[in-house]
Amino acid sequence: MPVKKLPKKSVYLVANGDLRQSANEKCWPAQAAMEKQLAEVVASFGYKLVRAHPYKKDVKHGFIGSQKEGMEVFANIDPSAPLIVAECVWQYSHHLLHGLISHKGPILNVANWSGTWPGLVGMLNLNGSLT
């Protein structure tokens, strides 16, 4: 099945999470708030953020929660589309690493700066893994 092209002036957003359901559920409100702010900033530049994966009502969060799920997400996005990885919480780099290494489009990694929510720590791990 061909991958659906992203509309012009749009950017994919992925949000990687923890392996622990309890951590993903607890941290989701902080991630959702950060994504709202990020969407506003992206919109101020004339672009629209498009989540590459949905919020999952059954588990009460919108994180990629496993390597398998990450593989499914990247199999369904245009590999040349612009992509933002937004992290407000701890994350497991192996969920996304395979997709980011093979992604041909521009990638922007964004994290929060918070003593409560360790997005920066997760992003440093992901960036280190990419190098």
C-alpha positions in Angstrom: 0.0 0.0 0.0 1.5 3.4 -0.9 2.2 5.8 1.9 -0.1 8.8 2.0 1.6 12.1 1.2 1.6 14.8 3.8 -0.3 18.0 2.8 1.8 21.0 1.9 2.8 23.3 4.7 2.4 20.4 7.2 4.9 18.7 9.5 4.6 15.2 11.1 4.8 15.0 14.9 5.8 11.9 16.8 5.8 11.5 20.5 7.9 8.6 21.9 7.2 7.2 25.3 8.1 4.8 28.1 7.7 1.0 28.1 5.7 1.4 31.3 2.0 2.0 30.7 1.7 3.8 34.1 4.4 6.3 33.2 2.9 7.0 29.8 -0.5 7.6 31.3 0.7 9.8 34.2 2.9 11.9 31.9 0.4 12.4 29.1 -1.2 15.7 30.3 2.3 17.3 30.3 3.0 16.0 26.8 -0.4 17.2 25.5 0.2 20.7 26.9 3.7 20.8 25.3 2.2 19.6 21.9 -0.4 22.3 22.1 2.3 25.0 22.6 4.4 23.4 19.8 1.4 23.4 17.4 0.9 27.2 18.1 4.6 27.9 17.3 4.5 25.8 14.1 1.3 27.6 13.1 2.9 31.0 13.6 5.3 30.0 10.8 2.4 29.0 8.5 2.6 25.3 9.0 0.3 22.7 10.6 1.4 19.8 12.9 0.0 16.5 11.9 0.3 13.6 14.5 1.8 10.6 12.8 0.0 8.4 15.3 -3.2 8.8 17.3 -4.1 9.4 21.0 -5.1 6.0 22.3 -8.2 6.3 24.5 -7.9 2.7 25.7 -4.5 3.4 27.3 -5.1 7.1 28.0 -2.0 8.5 26.2 -0.7 9.3 22.7 2.9 8.0 23.0 4.6 5.4 20.9 4.9 2.8 23.6 7.0 0.0 21.9 9.4 -0.7 19.2 6.7 -2.6 17.3 4.4 0.4 17.4 7.3 2.7 16.3 7.9 0.4 13.3 4.2 0.6 12.4 4.2 4.4 12.6 7.2 4.9 10.4 5.9 2.3 7.8 2.9 4.6 7.3 4.5 8.0 6.9 6.2 9.6 4.0 9.9 9.1 4.5 10.7 12.5 2.8 8.2 14.5 4.9 9.4 17.0 7.6 9.2 15.5 11.1 9.3 16.8 14.6 10.0 14.5 17.5 8.5 16.1 20.6 9.5 14.8 24.0 8.2 16.0 27.4 8.9 12.7 29.2 11.3 9.9 29.5 11.4 7.8 26.4 13.0 4.6 25.0 15.1 5.5 22.0 14.7 2.0 20.4 11.0 2.8 19.8 12.0 5.4 17.1 15.6 4.9 16.3 15.1 2.6 13.3 12.6 5.1 11.7 14.7 8.2 12.4 17.9 6.6 11.0 16.2 5.8 7.7 14.1 9.0 7.4 15.1 11.1 4.5 13.2 14.3 5.3 14.3 17.0 7.8 14.0 16.0 11.5 13.7 18.5 14.4 14.0 17.1 17.9 12.3 19.2 20.5 12.2 18.7 24.3 10.9 20.5 27.4 13.1 22.0 30.1 11.5 20.8 33.4 12.5 19.5 36.7 9.4 17.4 36.9 9.1 16.0 33.4 12.4 14.6 32.0 11.9 15.3 28.3 15.4 16.8 27.9 16.9 13.6 29.4 15.0 11.5 27.0 15.9 13.7 24.1 19.6 13.7 25.0 19.5 9.9 24.9 17.7 9.8 21.6 20.2 12.4 20.1 23.1 10.4 21.4 21.7 7.2 19.9 21.4 9.0 16.5 25.1 9.9 16.5 
